[in-house]
């Protein structure tokens, strides 16, 4: 059984994205949250099936929204270190890996 661990930076990514979508259309942030929760559930069920993108980091692309959940497998821990828009510069993701 895996345990999902969400970093503080990833939590801030989620809150910022939720707020942005809610400011555009009330309820849309909740739609994002639902798709994100579904993504977390899928990762927990089968974390190894999602493709490694860089330095062992796997990415699950959520449905309906252009965001990826970036995570590392560390034993039985699934460490989510970012929820990034697909157009974001990969260099920004890699900085978090070094922290």
N, C-alpha and C positions, 0 to 999 in steps of 0.2 A: 504494500500500500504506500503510495507516494503522498508527500505533504507539500502543499503549495505555499511558498514563502514569497510575499510581494514586498519588494524594496520600497523604501520611502520615496525614492525618485519615481518609481512606477506608479505609486499611489497619487503623486502629484500630477503625473501625466494623465491619469484617469480623471481626476477632479477637474483639471483644466479642460480636457476634451468634453467632459459632461457639461460643464458650464458653457462652453462655446456653443455646443449643439442646442442646449436649452435656450440660450439667448437668441438663437436664430428661429427656433420654432418650439414652443412649449410642448414637452412630451418627447421630443427627439432625443434629448439626453438620456431619457429612460430607455428608449429603444437601443441606444448605444450600449448602455449598461446591461441590458438583457443579452445582447449579442456577445458582449465581453464575458459575461457569466457563462454563457454557453461555451465559449472558447476555453475558459478555465476548466470547465467540466470535461470537455473533450481531451484537453492536455492531460488531465489527471487520469483519465481512463486509458489512454494509449500514448504516453509521452515520447516514445521512441519512433513513432511513424512519421513525425514531422521533420522535414528536411533540415540538415545542418547548413547554415548559411555562411558562417565565419567563426573561426576559433572555437568550435564546439557549440556555438549558439544555435539553437533551433528557433524557428519562427512559425507561429500559427497565425494565419491571416483570418481575421474575424469576418463574418458575413455582413453584408449591407454597408459596411463602413470601410474606408481605406486605411485600416490600421492593422499592425501586426503585434502580437504578444511575443516578446523576445525573452527566452528563458534558457537556463543551463540546467543540466541534470547533474546533481551532486549526491551520489548514493541514492537515498530515497527522498531527497529534497529536490523539488523543482523550484529553482530560484528565478523569479520573474524580475528582471531589472529594468524593463522598459516596455511601454505601450506607445509605439511610434507610428506616425503617419507615414504612408509608403513613399511619399516624396521627400522625406527628411534625409539629410546628408548622412550616409553611413558612418562618417567620422565622428558624429555626435554619439552614436551608439557605442562605438569602441572606447570612447573616453570613460564611460561608465564601467567597463570591464576592468579597467586599470585601478579604479577606486577601491 
